[in-house]
Amino acid sequence: MNQFAQGDLESALKKGIKTLGLDISEQQIDLLINYLHLLIKWNKAYNLTAVRKPLDMVNRHLLDSLSIVPYIQGKRIIDVGSGPGLPGIPLAICYPELSVTTLDSNGKKTRFQQQVKTELSLENLTIVNDRVENCQFEPFDQVISRAFASIEDMINWTHQLCEKEGIFLAMKGLYPEDELSVLPDGFELKTCHRLQVPETEGERHLLVLGRR
């Protein structure tokens, strides 16, 4: 990637971070850009994401992931159906004090994440290659999913991964009224936030769910 293109990506990322009102250091921005370069490189061979254009990756992947930063709480979170590490890796970069686990059943995607962890020295990142319904861990403070499954399936498959008082963060496009009408017993929608992702068309919502 030439110098001019890299400058464009950094400029777009910094502009988006400013629009989101986030306090992210220059060092963290450098790590986010390095992650993006790795994603661009690996995507050519391993088809990790359908988004091909680097500038679109800034908006639809990095800034979309960062849009939930104000809602991250606790000390331990898990990103289920993480794919190439979204939003888990950007969150691990922005919260070095936070223990972040990413979970995905696709081996090529978790191998890519392992490469990112090594190259960016993300000591707070744990990567698991398995199906979510097979996993038994010490429960997490937050369970996060980004276009992973229906809310009903997300809760049914991951309820054992969330602390009793913990919360589920479901990143969605349009407000999913149909999905919310069939929530599993004992769970409820706590709040919903309309996300404003810079330079991205279409609606984005973050649904905060938990036990009654």
C-alpha positions, 0 to 999 in steps of 0.5 A, spaced: 500 500 500 502 506 497 504 512 502 498 516 499 493 511 500 495 509 507 495 517 509 488 517 506 486 511 511 489 514 517 485 521 515 479 517 515 480 513 521 482 519 525 476 523 522 471 518 524 474 517 531 473 524 532 466 524 530 464 518 534 467 523 540 472 517 542 479 518 546 483 514 542 491 515 543 496 515 537 499 509 539 492 505 538 490 509 532 497 506 529 495 499 532 488 499 528 491 501 522 496 495 522 490 491 524 487 494 517 493 492 513 493 485 515 486 484 514 487 487 507 493 482 506 490 476 508 483 477 505 486 477 498 488 470 500 483 467 505 476 471 503 475 473 511 470 479 509 466 481 503 468 488 504 474 489 499 475 496 499 480 499 504 476 505 505 470 501 506 473 497 511 475 503 515 468 505 516 464 498 515 469 495 520 473 499 524 469 505 526 463 500 526 466 496 531 469 503 535 461 505 535 460 501 541 466 503 545 462 507 550 458 501 552 463 497 554 463 495 561 467 490 566 473 486 566 472 481 561 468 480 555 467 475 549 466 477 542 462 471 539 462 469 532 468 474 531 470 472 524 476 476 523 476 479 530 470 484 529 469 488 534 473 484 539 480 486 536 479 493 535 476 493 543 482 489 545 486 495 542 482 500 545 482 497 552 489 494 554 486 493 561 480 489 558 481 481 557 478 480 551 476 473 548 474 472 541 470 466 539 469 463 532 468 456 529 472 458 522 479 456 523 482 460 517 479 466 521 482 464 528 489 463 524 488 470 522 487 473 529 492 469 532 497 472 527 494 479 529 495 478 536 502 476 535 504 482 530 501 487 534 503 484 541 495 484 544 497 480 550 490 482 553 487 478 547 485 470 547 482 467 541 478 460 541 477 456 535 470 452 536 463 452 536 459 457 541 455 451 544 461 447 545 464 452 550 464 452 557 468 458 560 468 462 567 462 467 565 464 474 562 461 481 564 459 482 557 457 477 551 458 481 544 455 479 537 456 483 531 451 480 525 452 473 528 445 470 529 438 472 531 438 474 538 434 468 540 439 464 538 445 468 541 442 468 547 440 460 547 447 459 545 451 463 549 447 464 556 452 460 559 458 465 557 454 471 561 455 472 568 448 472 572 448 480 572 452 481 565 449 483 559 449 481 552 450 486 546 447 485 540 450 489 534 444 490 529 442 493 522 435 495 522 431 495 529 429 487 530 422 488 532 421 480 530 427 478 533 425 481 540 418 478 540 421 471 541 426 473 546 427 466 551 424 466 557 427 470 563 431 475 558 429 482 556 431 488 552 434 493 557 436 499 552 437 500 545 442 505 542 442 508 535 449 508 533 451 513 528 457 510 524 461 515 520 460 515 512 456 508 513 449 508 510 443 504 513 441 504 520 445 501 526 443 499 533 446 496 539 441 492 543 443 491 550 439 485 553 440 481 560 436 477 565 430 479 568 
